[in-house]
């Protein structure tokens, strides 16, 4: 039973890590698109890491409804 709990916990943590690490296309302001990796949400801003490594904050409200729900 402990083994099953451990496997479940590791699976959940791995899934969350993959979700955060995967680059995806984000849509913001008037249909503009950017491919970036989700880095976090702070003070109403979604931090997205660009391919060049620069992390840019986007107001959550500026993202498409689909992207807002993903966050």
Protein Blocks (a to p, Z undefined) as FASTA:
>chain_A
ZZmmmmmmmmmmmmmmmmmmpccdddeehhiacddddfbdeehiacdddfkopacdddfk
lpcfklmmmZZ
